[in-house]
Amino acid sequence: MAKFTPLHDRILVRRVEEAATTRGGIIIPDSAKDKPQEGEVISVGKGRTNDEGKTFPLAVKEGDRVLFGKYSGTEIKIDGEDFLIMKEEEVLGILSGAAKKEAVGAKR
């Protein structure tokens, strides 16, 4: 992937796809699924700058799993891969331990 660094208080996010099968084994077609509202932060800008020129770093960092609103961000394509670019304020929260849960589920 080409190196992409967002400007100011923007972040680059890759959506995390949800499972296409329910616990009962029912396969959900793509047309019936909502786009995931969870993603992994790929790259972050330097931060927000105030009127005096002081820069405040972002609370999110590369590798964080985040939740965002349904209509947040702008969809972009880099090297054929889909991403979202959004302002940090559009992030609803950071998921801690999300990767650990997936690893536990994979061991079963």
C-alpha positions in Angstrom: 0.0 0.0 0.0 1.2 3.5 -0.8 2.0 5.5 2.3 -0.9 7.8 3.1 -0.7 10.3 6.0 -3.9 12.3 6.7 -3.7 16.0 7.5 -4.5 17.7 10.8 -7.0 15.8 12.9 -8.0 13.3 10.3 -7.5 9.5 10.4 -7.5 6.7 7.8 -9.6 3.7 8.8 -10.0 0.2 7.3 -13.5 -1.2 8.0 -13.5 -4.5 9.9 -15.9 -6.9 8.2 -18.5 -8.7 10.2 -19.1 -12.5 9.9 -21.3 -13.4 7.0 -22.9 -16.3 8.9 -25.1 -16.2 12.0 -24.7 -18.5 14.9 -27.6 -20.7 13.5 -25.6 -21.1 10.3 -27.7 -18.7 8.2 -25.7 -17.0 5.5 -26.4 -13.3 5.2 -26.2 -11.9 1.7 -24.1 -8.8 1.1 -27.1 -6.8 0.0 -28.8 -7.4 3.4 -25.8 -6.4 5.5 -25.1 -2.9 6.8 -21.6 -1.7 6.3 -19.6 -2.3 9.5 -19.3 0.6 11.9 -16.0 -0.7 13.3 -12.6 -0.3 11.9 -8.8 -0.4 12.4 -6.9 2.9 12.4 -4.3 2.7 9.6 -2.8 6.2 9.8 -3.3 9.4 11.8 -2.6 13.1 11.1 -0.4 15.2 13.4 -3.3 16.7 15.3 -5.5 19.7 15.7 -3.9 23.1 15.7 -5.4 26.1 17.6 -5.3 29.8 16.6 -1.9 30.3 18.3 -0.4 27.5 16.3 -0.1 24.9 19.1 -0.8 21.3 17.9 -2.7 18.9 20.1 -2.0 15.2 19.3 -4.9 12.8 18.6 -6.3 10.4 21.1 -6.4 7.5 18.6 -3.3 5.9 17.2 -2.3 3.5 14.5 -3.6 0.0 15.2 -6.6 1.1 17.4 -10.0 -0.6 16.8 -12.6 2.2 16.7 -16.4 2.5 16.5 -17.8 5.3 14.3 -21.2 6.5 13.1 -23.1 4.9 10.2 -22.5 7.8 7.9 -19.1 8.9 9.2 -16.2 9.7 7.0 -15.5 9.8 3.3 -14.9 6.6 1.4 -11.7 6.5 -0.6 -9.7 3.9 -2.5 -5.9 3.5 -2.2 -4.2 0.9 -4.4 -7.6 -0.8 -5.1 -8.4 -1.1 -1.3 -11.4 0.7 0.3 -10.8 3.0 3.3 -12.5 5.7 5.2 -11.0 9.0 6.0 -12.6 10.9 8.8 -12.0 13.5 11.5 -11.1 12.2 14.9 -14.3 13.8 16.3 -16.4 11.3 14.2 -14.9 8.4 16.2 -17.4 7.3 18.9 -14.9 5.3 20.9 -11.9 2.9 21.0 -12.4 -0.8 21.5 -9.9 -2.2 23.8 -9.3 -6.0 23.8 -11.2 -6.5 20.5 -8.2 -8.3 18.9 -7.9 -10.6 22.0 -11.6 -11.7 21.7 -11.0 -12.7 18.0 -7.9 -14.7 19.0 -9.8 -16.6 21.8 -12.7 -17.3 19.3 -10.2 -18.7 16.8 -8.8 -21.2 19.3 -12.2 -23.0 19.9 
